[in-house]
Every structure is written in C-alpha cells, then in structure tokens.
Amino acid sequence: MTVHQSQGSEFDDVLLVLPEVVTPVLDRPLIYTAVTRAKSRFVLCGEASVLEAALLTLPRRESGLVAKLA
C-alpha cells in the first residue's frame, strides 16, 4: 500500500521503504503521513541522505490567494 492510499487509516506496524534516490513526490508531509499511520511501531528502510532531503522539502502551494487579497 502506498502512503497516499493509507491516509485516514491506522496500522499497528508501518514499514516505510524509501527510494534509492530523491524523487519529486518525496517530501516532509509524505514522511509525516507515513509516520503517523503507525499505532505501535514505525520502521524506516532507506538512506539517511534521502530521508534528510525529503524532510527539507516542503510542497509549493499555488492557490492564488495572495493575488486575490492584494
């Protein structure tokens, strides 16, 4: 099951397998979602450098709200 498919669910144990390289969809909210699905145990498999890059990546929001308020 993907992290996106797991949204709204909880599991006793969660295993997150990171890709070997950084990808555009790997960001801080995705990691947060994966970690918060676990009730008891969370296990991460992957390189620390890929995890660090993901945690430093925040999604860019383009709602247009700032332009509408100006």
matplotlib code that plots the C-alpha trace (Angstrom):
import matplotlib.pyplot as plt

x = [0.0, 1.3, 1.4, -1.2, -3.6, -3.1, -4.3, -7.1, -6.1, -4.1, -2.0, -0.2, 3.1, 4.2, 7.3, 8.3, 10.8, 12.4, 13.6, 17.3, 17.3, 15.3, 12.1, 9.8, 6.9, 9.1, 8.6, 8.1, 4.2, 4.5, 7.0, 4.7, 1.8, 3.7, 4.9, 1.5, -0.2, 1.6, 0.0, 2.8, 5.9, 7.3, 10.3, 12.2, 14.3, 16.5, 19.4, 19.7, 20.5, 17.2, 15.3, 17.0, 16.3, 12.6, 12.4, 13.8, 11.3, 8.1, 5.4, 4.8, 1.3, -0.2, -3.7, -3.7, -5.0, -2.2, -3.0, -6.8, -6.1, -3.8]
y = [0.0, 3.5, 6.3, 8.2, 5.1, 4.9, 8.4, 8.2, 4.7, 3.5, 0.3, -1.3, -1.5, 0.6, 0.0, 2.9, 1.9, 5.0, 5.0, 4.9, 8.5, 11.6, 11.9, 14.9, 13.3, 12.6, 15.5, 16.3, 15.9, 12.4, 11.3, 12.8, 10.9, 7.6, 8.0, 9.0, 5.9, 3.7, 3.0, 0.9, 0.7, 2.6, 1.2, 3.1, 1.5, 3.8, 6.1, 8.9, 11.3, 10.6, 11.0, 14.3, 15.6, 14.6, 16.3, 19.5, 19.6, 21.4, 21.4, 24.6, 25.8, 27.8, 28.7, 32.3, 33.6, 36.2, 37.7, 37.8, 39.5, 42.2]
z = [0.0, -0.8, 1.8, -0.2, -0.1, 3.7, 4.5, 7.1, 8.2, 11.2, 11.5, 14.4, 12.4, 9.5, 7.3, 5.0, 2.3, 0.7, -2.9, -3.6, -4.9, -4.1, -6.1, -6.6, -4.6, -1.6, 0.8, 4.5, 4.5, 2.9, 5.6, 8.3, 6.9, 6.9, 10.5, 11.9, 10.4, 13.0, 16.3, 17.8, 15.6, 12.7, 10.7, 8.1, 5.4, 3.3, 3.1, 5.7, 2.9, 1.1, 4.3, 5.1, 1.6, 2.0, 5.3, 3.9, 1.0, 1.6, -1.1, -3.0, -2.8, -5.7, -4.6, -5.9, -2.6, -2.1, -5.5, -4.7, -1.4, -2.9]

ax = plt.figure().add_subplot(projection="3d")
ax.plot(x, y, z, "-o")
ax.set_aspect("equal")
plt.show()
